Amino acid sequence: MRMTCRKLLVALCLCSTQTLVAQDIHLSQFYETPILRNPALIGLFHGDYRIQAVYRNQWNSVTIPYQTGALSAELKFPVGNSEDFVTAGLQFTYDRAGTARLQSVQVLPAVNYHKSLSQDRNMFLSVGFTGGIVQRQFDQSKVTFNNQYTGGQFDPTAPTGEEGRLALRGYSYLDAGAGLSFSSSLGENEDINYYIGAAIFHFNRPKLSFYKDATVALDPKFTVNAGITLPLQERLKLIAQYNEIHMGTYAEYLGGALLGYSLYDEGLESTRAFYVGAYMRYKDAIIPSFRLDMEKYEVGFTYDVNISSLKPATSGFGGFEVSLVFKGFLNSRNSTMDAVHCPRF
């Protein structure tokens, strides 16, 4: 079965709204890629630095799998003698999909500022920005063109008829985003932590077309973010998180919770614990989740159980994700370790 290049490109753009939003990296462990979620959320952790890696493999049961890799880093440090903080971050992502190996690579630096709003507790208003370059291409050898079929025979050396029109080697564009978040703590011992935020991406309306069509632009994407940590018992706590996306006619609602149990009798501040729970992407997937924290290291695993209209074809098999996080404090005067108040979640 042959597929012409034009048919391929139309299919990539129109086959489903979920594929359309996959112009952006699509992850179930959204909380492990804060730059992609809202640049104002970087730095909301206990530590000076955090490095995160996520790998996703999706639709392996029905087609050539969609593969996504994300690597990010964050560095947080205080501003002078104030209780304000600055976080610098960098996000690298790689995404490849389908027979034509349509792939996207993006490099997005980010920075945000956490402004302290209280002298008595952790309460911060944060503003963040991100901007970088995105490169997209596909494997020309994996597609064929109508003009290469003559007399019912395929001639790979024949002109494609698309010379000068199609950017066979791909294209690049600049992208940008910005966001706000508010984070604070509650309770007598400040053991309840929460955040809310919102962000906009692609506000510069980058152009994306393999046919060099300047009228094809990426829709702005709006996100809403929230999360809360609740103590239940001395060694038991609940972490709930929510993310909402609106991009053109597409909307996504994803939320859920993890129940955490401390492995040692160190109370809620224990850095050794395991978590089990589930998330749900509305009308698309139920996502069982597991995470293990071992001081500086965190390992997470999720699996999408498909409940969408694709369920008959997938038999419920969606995609798995695995994440690895490394975080800690710097051995320097700029460390946040001894800060009385510090943005965290």
C-alpha positions as CSV (number, residue, x, y, z in Angstrom):
1,M,0.0,0.0,0.0
2,R,1.4,3.3,-1.0
3,M,1.0,6.7,0.6
4,T,1.6,9.9,-1.3
5,C,3.4,12.8,0.4
6,R,0.4,15.0,0.3
7,K,-1.8,12.4,1.8
8,L,0.7,11.9,4.5
9,L,0.9,15.5,5.4
10,V,-2.9,15.9,5.4
11,A,-3.2,12.8,7.6
12,L,-0.6,14.2,10.0
13,C,-2.6,17.4,10.4
14,L,-6.2,16.1,10.3
15,C,-6.3,12.4,11.5
16,S,-7.3,13.4,15.1
17,T,-7.3,16.2,17.5
18,Q,-5.0,14.4,19.8
19,T,-2.4,14.0,17.0
20,L,-2.8,17.7,16.3
21,V,-2.0,18.7,19.8
22,A,1.0,16.4,19.6
23,Q,2.7,19.3,17.9
24,D,3.5,19.7,21.6
25,I,5.0,16.9,23.6
26,H,2.2,14.8,25.0
27,L,3.1,13.2,28.4
28,S,1.0,11.6,31.2
29,Q,3.6,12.5,33.8
30,F,3.0,16.1,33.0
31,Y,4.3,17.1,36.5
32,E,7.8,16.0,35.5
33,T,8.1,18.6,32.7
34,P,7.2,21.9,34.3
35,I,8.7,24.0,31.5
36,L,6.3,22.4,29.0
37,R,3.4,22.8,31.5
38,N,4.0,26.3,32.8
39,P,7.4,28.0,33.1
40,A,6.3,29.7,36.3
41,L,6.2,26.2,37.9
42,I,10.0,25.5,37.7
43,G,11.7,25.8,41.0
44,L,8.7,24.5,43.1
45,F,10.7,21.7,44.8
46,H,12.8,21.1,47.9
47,G,16.3,21.6,46.7
48,D,18.6,23.7,44.6
49,Y,18.7,21.7,41.5
50,R,16.6,19.1,39.7
51,I,17.2,17.0,36.6
52,Q,14.4,15.0,35.1
53,A,14.2,12.5,32.3
54,V,11.0,11.0,30.8
55,Y,10.5,8.4,28.1
56,R,7.1,7.5,26.5
57,N,6.2,4.7,24.1
58,Q,2.6,4.9,22.8
59,W,0.4,2.9,20.4
60,N,2.8,0.0,20.1
61,S,-0.2,-2.4,19.8
62,V,-1.7,-0.9,16.6
63,T,1.0,0.9,14.7
64,I,4.7,1.9,14.6
65,P,5.0,3.4,18.1
66,Y,5.1,7.0,18.9
67,Q,8.2,7.7,21.0
68,T,8.9,10.7,23.1
69,G,11.9,11.6,25.2
70,A,12.2,14.6,27.5
71,L,15.2,15.9,29.5
72,S,15.1,19.0,31.7
73,A,17.1,20.7,34.3
74,E,16.4,23.4,36.9
75,L,18.6,25.5,39.1
76,K,17.2,27.7,41.9
77,F,19.0,30.3,43.9
78,P,18.1,33.1,46.3
79,V,18.2,36.8,45.3
80,G,20.6,38.7,47.6
81,N,19.4,38.8,51.2
82,S,15.7,38.9,50.3
83,E,13.3,35.9,50.4
84,D,12.9,36.0,46.7
85,F,14.3,33.3,44.3
86,V,15.2,32.9,40.7
87,T,15.1,29.6,38.8
88,A,16.8,28.9,35.5
89,G,15.8,25.9,33.4
90,L,16.4,24.1,30.2
91,Q,14.1,21.7,28.4
92,F,15.1,19.3,25.6
93,T,12.5,17.1,23.9
94,Y,12.5,14.6,21.1
95,D,9.4,13.1,19.5
96,R,9.0,10.6,16.6
97,A,5.8,9.2,15.1
98,G,4.6,6.9,12.4
99,T,6.0,5.2,9.3
100,A,7.3,8.4,7.9
101,R,9.2,9.0,11.1
102,L,7.9,12.5,11.6
103,Q,10.1,13.9,14.3
104,S,10.3,17.1,16.3
105,V,13.2,18.3,18.4
106,Q,13.0,21.4,20.7
107,V,15.4,23.2,22.9
108,L,13.7,25.6,25.3
109,P,15.6,27.7,27.9
110,A,13.4,29.1,30.7
111,V,13.6,31.5,33.6
112,N,11.3,32.6,36.4
113,Y,11.2,34.8,39.4
114,H,9.6,33.8,42.7
115,K,8.4,36.9,44.7
116,S,7.8,36.3,48.4
117,L,4.5,37.6,49.6
118,S,4.8,36.8,53.3
119,Q,7.3,36.9,56.1
120,D,5.5,34.2,58.1
121,R,5.1,31.3,55.6
122,N,5.9,30.0,52.2
123,M,3.8,32.2,49.9
124,F,5.2,33.1,46.5
125,L,3.9,34.7,43.3
126,S,6.0,33.4,40.3
127,V,6.3,34.6,36.8
128,G,8.1,32.6,34.1
129,F,9.2,32.8,30.5
130,T,10.4,30.2,28.0
131,G,11.6,30.5,24.4
132,G,13.7,28.5,22.0
133,I,13.9,26.7,18.8
134,V,11.9,23.8,17.4
135,Q,13.0,21.7,14.4
136,R,10.6,19.3,12.5
137,Q,11.3,16.8,9.7
138,F,10.3,13.4,8.3
139,D,12.2,10.6,6.5
140,Q,11.8,11.2,2.8
141,S,12.8,7.6,2.0
142,K,9.7,6.3,3.8
143,V,7.2,8.0,1.6
144,T,6.4,7.9,-2.2
145,F,4.9,10.5,-4.6
146,N,2.4,10.1,-7.4
147,N,4.8,11.2,-10.1
148,Q,7.1,8.3,-9.2
149,Y,4.5,5.8,-10.4
150,T,4.6,5.4,-14.2
151,G,2.8,2.6,-16.0
152,G,1.9,1.0,-12.7
153,Q,5.6,0.7,-11.7
154,F,7.4,2.6,-9.0
155,D,10.6,4.4,-10.0
156,P,12.4,5.9,-6.9
157,T,14.7,7.9,-9.2
158,A,11.8,9.7,-10.9
159,P,11.2,13.4,-10.1
160,T,8.7,13.7,-7.3
161,G,7.0,16.8,-8.7
162,E,7.4,18.5,-5.4
163,E,10.8,19.9,-5.9
164,G,11.0,23.6,-4.8
165,R,7.7,23.3,-3.0
166,L,8.2,20.8,-0.2
167,A,10.7,21.3,2.6
168,L,12.0,17.8,2.4
169,R,14.8,18.4,4.9
170,G,12.3,19.9,7.4
171,Y,12.0,23.4,8.9
172,S,12.6,25.2,12.1
173,Y,10.8,27.9,14.0
174,L,11.1,30.0,17.2
175,D,8.6,29.4,19.9
176,A,7.8,31.2,23.2
177,G,5.6,30.9,26.3
178,A,4.9,32.6,29.6
179,G,3.1,31.8,32.8
180,L,2.1,32.8,36.3
181,S,1.7,30.7,39.4
182,F,0.9,31.2,43.1
183,S,2.2,28.8,45.7
184,S,1.7,28.7,49.4
185,S,1.5,26.6,52.6
186,L,-1.2,26.1,55.1
187,G,-1.6,24.5,58.5
188,E,0.0,25.0,61.9
189,N,3.2,23.4,60.7
190,E,2.9,24.6,57.1
191,D,2.6,20.9,56.1
192,I,-0.1,21.6,53.5
193,N,1.4,22.9,50.3
194,Y,-0.5,23.9,47.1
195,Y,-0.1,25.9,43.9
196,I,-2.3,27.2,41.1
197,G,-1.1,28.6,37.8
198,A,-1.9,29.4,34.2
199,A,0.2,29.8,31.1
200,I,0.1,30.6,27.4
201,F,2.4,29.0,24.7
202,H,2.9,29.8,21.0
203,F,1.7,33.4,21.6
204,N,4.1,34.3,18.7
205,R,2.0,32.1,16.4
206,P,5.0,30.3,14.8
207,K,4.5,29.2,11.2
208,L,4.7,25.4,10.5
209,S,4.3,23.9,7.0
210,F,6.3,21.5,5.0
211,Y,4.9,23.3,2.0
212,K,6.3,26.6,3.2
213,D,2.8,28.0,3.5
214,A,3.0,31.2,5.6
215,T,-0.7,31.0,6.3
216,V,-0.4,27.9,8.4
217,A,0.3,28.9,12.0
218,L,0.4,27.1,15.3
219,D,-2.6,28.0,17.5
220,P,-1.8,29.5,21.0
221,K,-2.1,27.0,23.8
222,F,-3.5,27.9,27.2
223,T,-2.9,25.8,30.3
224,V,-4.4,25.8,33.8
225,N,-2.4,24.0,36.6
226,A,-3.0,23.1,40.2
227,G,-1.7,20.8,42.9
228,I,-1.9,20.1,46.6
229,T,0.0,18.0,49.2
230,L,-2.2,16.9,52.1
231,P,-0.9,15.1,55.3
232,L,-3.2,12.2,56.3
233,Q,-1.2,10.5,59.0
234,E,2.4,10.8,60.4
235,R,3.7,8.7,57.5
236,L,1.0,9.0,55.0
237,K,0.2,11.9,52.6
238,L,-1.8,12.6,49.4
239,I,-0.4,14.4,46.4
240,A,-3.1,15.6,43.9
241,Q,-2.3,17.4,40.6
242,Y,-4.4,18.7,37.7
243,N,-3.6,20.1,34.2
244,E,-5.9,21.5,31.6
245,I,-5.1,22.4,28.0
246,H,-6.9,24.4,25.4
247,M,-5.4,24.7,21.9
248,G,-7.7,25.7,19.0
249,T,-10.7,23.4,19.1
250,Y,-8.8,20.8,21.2
251,A,-9.2,20.5,25.0
252,E,-7.6,18.1,27.4
253,Y,-8.4,17.6,31.1
254,L,-5.9,15.5,33.1
255,G,-5.8,15.0,36.9
256,G,-5.4,12.5,39.7
257,A,-3.6,11.7,42.9
258,L,-0.8,9.6,44.5
259,L,-1.0,8.2,48.0
260,G,2.5,8.3,49.6
261,Y,3.8,6.2,52.5
262,S,7.1,7.0,54.2
263,L,9.6,4.1,54.3
264,Y,11.1,5.4,57.5
265,D,9.6,7.0,60.6
266,E,10.7,10.5,59.7
267,G,7.3,12.1,59.3
268,L,6.0,13.9,56.3
269,E,9.5,15.4,55.5
270,S,10.9,11.9,54.8
271,T,12.7,11.7,51.5
272,R,12.2,8.0,51.2
273,A,8.7,6.9,50.3
274,F,6.7,5.0,47.7
275,Y,3.5,6.3,46.0
276,V,0.7,4.6,44.3
277,G,-2.4,6.1,42.6
278,A,-4.0,6.9,39.3
279,Y,-4.6,9.8,36.9
280,M,-7.3,10.2,34.2
281,R,-7.2,11.9,30.9
282,Y,-10.9,12.7,30.3
283,K,-12.5,10.5,27.7
284,D,-9.1,9.1,26.7
285,A,-7.2,7.1,29.3
286,I,-7.0,5.9,32.9
287,I,-3.4,6.0,34.1
288,P,-2.3,3.8,37.0
289,S,0.8,5.4,38.5
290,F,3.7,4.4,40.8
291,R,6.6,6.3,42.2
292,L,9.6,5.5,44.4
293,D,11.6,8.3,46.2
294,M,15.0,7.5,47.6
295,E,16.4,10.8,48.9
296,K,18.0,12.4,45.8
297,Y,16.5,10.0,43.3
298,E,12.9,9.4,42.2
299,V,11.7,6.8,39.8
300,G,8.2,6.9,38.3
301,F,6.1,4.6,36.1
302,T,2.7,5.1,34.5
303,Y,0.7,3.2,31.9
304,D,-2.2,4.6,29.8
305,V,-5.2,2.3,29.7
306,N,-7.1,3.5,26.6
307,I,-10.8,4.2,27.0
308,S,-11.3,6.4,24.0
309,S,-13.0,5.5,20.7
310,L,-9.7,3.8,19.7
311,K,-10.3,1.1,22.4
312,P,-11.6,-1.5,19.9
313,A,-8.3,-1.2,17.9
314,T,-6.0,-0.9,20.9
315,S,-7.7,-3.4,23.2
316,G,-7.1,-0.8,25.9
317,F,-3.3,-0.7,25.4
318,G,-2.1,2.9,25.2
319,G,1.4,3.7,26.2
320,F,3.9,3.5,29.1
321,E,6.1,6.1,30.6
322,V,9.1,5.9,32.8
323,S,10.7,8.9,34.6
324,L,13.9,9.4,36.5
325,V,14.5,12.5,38.7
326,F,17.7,13.6,40.5
327,K,17.6,16.5,42.9
328,G,19.6,18.0,45.8
329,F,21.3,20.9,47.3
330,L,24.5,22.7,46.3
331,N,27.4,23.0,48.6
332,S,27.7,26.7,48.2
333,R,26.7,30.0,49.8
334,N,23.8,30.3,47.3
335,S,22.1,27.2,48.5
336,T,18.5,27.4,49.6
337,M,18.9,24.7,52.2
338,D,18.9,27.1,55.2
339,A,16.2,29.4,53.8
340,V,13.4,30.0,56.3
341,H,10.9,30.2,53.4
342,C,11.3,28.7,50.0
343,P,8.9,27.8,47.1
344,R,8.3,24.1,47.2
345,F,5.8,21.4,46.5
